[in-house]
Amino acid sequence: MSAADLDVARETVVVAPAAGRRRRRVSPSLVVGVLIVGLVVATALLSFVWTPFDPTRVDPTRPLRPPGREHVLGTDQFGRDILSQMIAGARTTLLVGMISVTISATLGIPLGLLAASGGKWLSEPIMRAMDIVFAFPAILMAIILAAGF
């Protein structure tokens, strides 16, 4: 092999991977979703160390105050600060989300594994049960579960 062949081979090795790379486009909805979840997480973490007012403190002398310097988002009909309630509510939002994901994973992963690895006699009943669950709208399913419990 001559020196010229080695130069061509070296250039091919260097140039070929760079030419074959494509820049991946990030989905705008992914970016928006990550930003929203990040904002909720940051707000929930903030609520552990700071809220402008006690979110549960009732002040009957200040009902339905409009947004202003003291109460940035105003007060509700009981005089509670709305911003403080929203900051404290982020904790509940995250807790409900984590519990629902945990329940879904605890039930869904074993059922999916059973349906995938089992024969047709096992996968068909599981899939028909899932069809029944998905046939109901989410709000109707919530009402049914609330009535049952």
FENWODA-V862989 format. One record per helix or strand of 3 or more residues. SS is the DSSP state (@ for helix, = for strand). FROM is the first residue (numbers start at 1). TO is the last residue. Records with the same first field share a line. If there is no record, write none. Layout:
# FENWODA-V862989
SS=FROM-TO / FROM-TO
This chain:
# FENWODA-V862989
@=3-20 / 28-49 / 60-62 / 82-117 / 120-135 / 138-148
